[in-house]
Amino acid sequence: MMSESKYERIGKELIEVIGEDNIESYVHCATRLRFSVKDREKIDDEAIEKIDEVKGVFYNAGQYQVILGTGTVNKVYSALRGGRPDEEDDQAKEESSSHNKEKGIRRAVRTLADIFIPIIPIIAATGLFLGLRGVLTSDAFLGLIGMSIDDIPEYLLTLTAVLTDTAFAFLPALICWSAFRKFGGMPIIGFVLGLMLVSPALPNAYAVADINSGVEPIIAFGFIPIVGYQGSVLTALVVGFLGAKLERKLRAVMPNALDLIFTPFFVLLSMMITGLLILGPLLHFVEAGLVTVVTQLIDIPLGIGGLMIGFIYPLAVMTGMHHLFIMIETTMLANTGFNPLITLCAMYGFANAGTCLGITVKAKKSTVKVTGASATATQLLGVSEPALFGVVMRYSTKPLYVMIACSAVGGAILSLLNVQANSYGLAVVLSPLMYIYDWSQLLAYLVVSVIIFAAAFIITYLFAVPKEVMVEDEDVKVRNVG
């Protein structure tokens, strides 16, 4: 187990190579440290890649991004900050940096990613609970041990329901908490505000949607329907954004003696009214329309929808736009309990790993073999940048074409088979866990995944290995001659 001193050493080495005077600010996402730098040309990429735990680097939209991997990035970031947690001023500094080149839609997508990434582990864990509950309570499994669903004690069913239902029941609270944290508000205010959107005092949104439940919305002013917003991602997102901005403005003008009580009072009051009476009813239709459009795209006959998504997703990863998918996936999960979108996008990971491995196995250049082996393993664990930027795209476009084609074909096949996950956040080798709720879904996903991985490997190995990697290193040639 690595000691904290090692993470401190990694952080110091990164700062030394990048240059302390060259760094405007730095933040982190799920797998990368992202440095806003003054002069990208001053950074020695090879020196960075030699630092322990560094899995690759790339430069995008004014940010020098160092790939460290899940878990490691948090510890290195914490070590750089001397063990201190994230602070509001750091976020404000990063957002206001004159060297931050992300604008418009790219900046909006990055913001969405920063809000949803902290929530992903909870949704992924909930998906596993759902899958395990589905297996253990299925007629097929219970029949094997001579039981039926009636033989399971009610308290066990209730306890498992707590594990599987809580995260989605209070999803708006999680999103509001993360949005307040992102936009500089007090996260606990966002959490309470999100709880208000799903208060037990309100008619449950799922019950209202069920025509057989007999539950009706409360009508305000004779025409505004009031319901809970269980599963409403967009409403919670906008309310969280507006609430955090309002809180910061109020704190700037509120007398210190009144700030502790009256700032939360006015934020909660105004945003509760805004969320339940104005934004909620309006954004509900927008959200429902978004889910409908994506669902219709996926359902285009003959697997064409899956082909399109499998083709688009690798391009989205290359441009950083893939984070937009997280919001759509969360909305679909909250409203339908399933996530067919990640199923189609997941083929990118298998195709990218197969392509990277094909280059690695056939390459004669020793540095490519070492980098490729590490990048392939990293991709199989869910981090794609080392394989994508460090191997597949580095020397030639042929491997990229193979990878995108395999990803698209995999999406088409899974779309035809109507395979769909019940979670998100689990990539490549862990992704089958999102299908254990149904054996036929799991088997179909496994077979297609293996086929796509093998196809990408074989096609790349036979036809798409760049010429640049087929040249032995000079030092190897000298040793062979000697």
N, C-alpha and C positions, 0 to 999 in steps of 0.2 A: 504494500500500500504506500502510495507516494505521500511524503510529508508536505506540510504547508510551505517549507523552505524551498522545495523544488518549484512550486508554482510561482513563488516570489522571484526565483532565479530566471524562470522562463519569461516573466513579465519584464524584468530588468534587461534581459538580452534583446527582447523585442524593441524596447525603448531605445536601446543603444544603437541598433541597426537602423531603425527608422529615423532616429534623431529626435531628441527631446524638443529642440527648437523647431522641428519640422512638423510637430503634431499640434493641430488646432484643438481637437477633442477626440474622445473615443467612447464608444458604446458597444454593446454586444447583443447578438440575437441568440437563437438556439444553438448555433454551432460555430459562430465566427466572432472575432473581435473586429470591429469596423472603425478604422482610424480616418478622420478627416485630416488630410495632410496638405501642406503648402506646396511641396514640390515632390511629385511622384518619382522623378528621375533620380533623386538622391538615394533611393532605397535599393539595396542589393537583394533581389529576390532569392538568389541561391543561398545567401547567408541566412535569410529568414527561414528558408525551408530546412536548413541544417539544425535549427533549434529544436530541442526535444519537444515532442508532442505536436509539432506543427505538421499538418497534413497537406498543406498547399496554400497558395496565395493567389489573389487576382485583384484587379483594380476596376472599379465600376462606379460611375456617377459621382466622381470626386472622392470616393472612399477607398482606402487601401484595406482589403479584407483578408484577415489571417484565419485560416480554417483550423480549428482546434478540436472540434467535436463536442457532442453533448456531454455536459458535466464538466469537462475540462475547461471549457471556455468560461463558465461561471467562476471557477476557482482561480483561474489566472486573472480574470477581471477583478475579483475581490482582492486578490493579492496586490494588484496594481493600485487599488484604492486604499490599501492599508487595512483591509478587513471591513471598511465602512460600507453600508448598504447604499443603494441608489439614492440620490438626492434630487430634489426638484431643480436646483440650479444647474446640475449636470445636464438634465434633459433640456432645459431652456438654452443652455450654452450650445448643445449639439444642434438644436433646431435653428438657432440664430447664426450659426457659423457662416461666414461669408464664403467659405469654400465648400459648403454643402450644395452639390449641384443637382440634387433631386428636386424636381419641380413638377407641378401639375399632377397628372395621374400617377406618375412613378412615386411621388412623395405620398400621395394618398394611399397607394398600395403598401408602401413601407409602414405607414402609420397603422393600417389595418393589421399588418403582421405583428407589430409591436404590441397591439392590444390582444390579439388572439393567441399568440405563442404561449403566454403564461397559462392559458386555459387548456391547451392541448393535452397535457398529461392527465387531467381530470376526465376529459371526454374519452381518451384512450383507455383509461382504467375502467370507466363505466362500460365501454364496449366489451371489454373482457368479461366483466361481471355478467353482462347480458348474454354473451356467448356461453359462458359456463352454466348460467341458469337455464338457458334454452336446452343445453345438452342434458343436464341432470334431471330436468323435469319433462323431457320428451317421452312419448309413449314407447319409442324403440328402446331407449336406455332403461326405463323403468321395467319394461317387459323382460329384459335380460335378467333382472334380479328378482323377478316375480312380484313386482309392485305396480301400482297405478298412482295417478296423481292424487286420488282420494286418500292414499295411505300416508301422504306427507303431512306432518303436523302443520296446523295453520300458522303457528308462530314462526316456523322455518320459512314458509312462503312469505310471511310479512317481513322477516329480517332480510331475505334476499331482495324483496321489493325495495327496501330502504337503500340497499347497495345500488340497484339498477335505476331507480327513479329519481333520486334526490338531485343529482347534478342537472338533469334536464328540467326538473320542476323549478329550480332556482337559477337557471341559466342567465336570465337578465341581471341577477344580482352579481354574478361572476363577471359579466361583461361590463356593467357599470363600474364595478370596483377597478377593473383593469383600465378602463377608459379614464377614470379620475386619476389613476396612477400615471398614465401616459401624459395627460394634459396638465399635470401640475396641481390637481386638486387633492383634497384629503381623501384617501381611498375608502376609509370607513363611512364617509358620507355617501360616496358612490354605492357602496354595498347596501346601505340602508335604503337608498333611493331605488336600487334595483329590487329589493325585497318588496317595496311598496307596489311595484308593477305587477307582482304576483301575490299580493296579499290574499289570505284566505277569506277576507271580507268581500272580495270581488267574485263575480261569477267566473268559474274556471273556463279558460278559453277552449280547452279540448271538449269540455262538457257542452258548451254552447254550440260548438261545431257539430256535435253528434245530435242529429235531428230526433233520435229516439230517447234522449236523456230528459227532455222536458225542461232543461235549464235555459233561461232567456237572459239576454243582457239587460242591465239597468239603463233606462233611457233618461238622459239629462237634458233639460231645456226642451224636451219634447222631440228631439231629433238626434242627439249624440249618444251612440251606444257605448256603455262603459262595461268593459270586461277585464279580466286579468290578462296579462300578456306572456303567459307561459310559452316558452319557445320562440318568442319574438326577438330575433337578433337585432334587426335594424332599429327598432324602437329603443331598445336598451343602449345601443351604440350612440344614437343621436342624443338621447337624454343624457348619457354620460358625458359626451363632448360638451354640450351646452351647460350642463351643471358644473363641470370643472371650470369652464371659462367664467361663468357667473361667480363662482366662489372666489376666484382670483381677483376679479374686479371688486367684489365686496370687501375683501380683506385689504385692498389698497386704500379704501376710503373709510372703513369702519374704525371707530375709536378702539384702542387696545382694550379698554375696560369692558366693551360690549362684544368684542370679536368672538370670544369663546362660545357664547350662546347664540347671538343673533345672526351671525353669518350662516351656521348650519340651519337655523330656523328659516331664514328667507330662502336659502337654496332648496331645502326639502319642500317647503310650501309651494314655491313658484314652479319647481320642476315636476312635482306631483301633479299639479293642475295642468301644466303644459303636456306632460306625458300621457295622462289618462284622457284628457278632453280634446286635445288638439293633435299631437304627434301620433299617438297610438292609432286612432281611427284612420288617419291618412296613410301612415307608413305600413299599416297592415296590408293594404291593397298593393302597395309597391312590392313588399316582400313576397306576397302570394304570387304576384306576376313574375318575379324573378325565378322563383322555384318552378313555376309552370314553364317558363322559357327553357330553362336548363333541362327539365324533365323531357320536354318535347324534343330537344336536341338529342338527348341520349336515346330516345325512342324512335328516331328516324329509322325506317325499315332497312333491312339487309345489312345492319351493322354500320351503316354510313355515319351515324351519329358518334358511335364509339371510335370509328376510324378518325373522324375530325378531331375529337378530344385527344386521342392518343397522339395525333400529329401536332396539335397546338401546344400541349403541355410542355414538351422539351424546349420549345421556342420560348415559352413563358418563363421557364427556369433560367434560360440564358439571359433574359432581359430583366430578371427579378420580379416579373409580374405574377409569378405563380402564387404569391401570398394572397392575391385576390380570391383564389379558389377556397381559402380557408373559411371566409365568411359564408360563401355559398354552401359549402359542405356543412357548416354548423347549422345553417338555416334548414337545410334538407333533413338533417338528423333530428332537429328539434320538432319538425313538423310531420315527418313521416316515419322516423325511427330507423331509416336506412340511408346509406350514402353510396349510391352507385357511381358518383363522380370520382371518388378516390380510387375505386376499382379500376376505372379506365386510365386514370393518371398513373397508377402504380406500375403499369407496364414500362414506363420510362425508366424506372429504377433497374428492372431486370435487363432491359435492352442496353442501358448504359453500362451495367456491370459486365454483360457478355461481350460487348464491343471492347471495353477496356481490357478484359482478360485476353481476348483474341490478339490484340496488339502486344500485350505483355509476353505471352507465350512465344510468339514468333519473332519478336524483336531480338536483334543481336547487340544492340546498344545496352550496356550494363545499367546505366542510369535509368533508362526507360523500364527495364525489368524490375528494378528495385522500386521505383516510383509507381509503376503500374500495379505491382502486386499489392502494395499498401493501399493504393487508390481503389482497387477492386474490392478488397476486404472492407474498406471504409464505406463504399457504396452499398455493399450487401448489408451493412449495419444502418444504412439510411442517410448517410451524408454523401451527396452526389458531386459536390464541387471539385474535389481532387481528381476524380475520374473524368468529369466533363471538361474542365478547364486545363487540367494538368496533363491529360493523355489524349482523350478523344478529339478535342478541338485544337490541340497544340500544333500539329504538324501538317494536317491535311483535312480537306472537307469530306473525303470519301467515308471515313469512319462515322462522321456526323450523319451523313445521309443514311447509312446502314442503321444507326441507332434510332433515328427518327422513324424510318420505315418500319422497323420491328415494333417500336412503341405503338405506331398507328395500327398495325395488323393485330397486335395483341388487344388493343382497345376494341377493334371491330369484332373479334371473336368473343370476347367477354360480353359485349353488348348483345350479340346474337343469342348467347346462352343466358342472358338476363341475370348475370351474377352481380350482387351488390353487398357492400360491407354494412356493418352495423356500428361503425366507429370511424375514427381517423387518428392520425398520429403514429401509426405503426407502419414502418417502411420495410420493403423488400423481404428479408428472411423472417421478420416478425409479422409481416402483413397477413399471413394466413390465419393468425389468431383472430382477425376480424370476421372470420367466416365459420368459426367453430359452432355457431348457433345452428347450422344446418349442414349435415354431412355432404349432401349433393353439391351445395355451394362451395364448400371447402375443397372437395375433390376436383371440381371443375376449375377452380382458381389455381390450385396447385399444378394441374396438368398444363394449363395454358402458360403459367409463369415459367415452368421448366422449359417448355417448347420455345418461348420467346428468348429466354436466356441462351439456350443452346443454339438457336438460329442466329442470334446476333454474334455469338462467338464464332461459329463455323463460317458464316459469310464474311465476317471481318478477317478471319485467319486466312481464308482462301483468296479474297479479292480486294481487301481494303486496308491492308497494313501499309502505312506510309513508307516511302523509300528512305526517308531520313533515319528511321529507327533500325534499318537493316544494315547500317554501317557500324562496324565494331569501333569501340573507343580506341583512341590512339595508344593509350597506355597498355591496353590489352594486346594490341598488335605487336608492340615492342616486346612484351613478355613472351609472346608466342615465338617471335623470331629468335629471341635469346635462348 
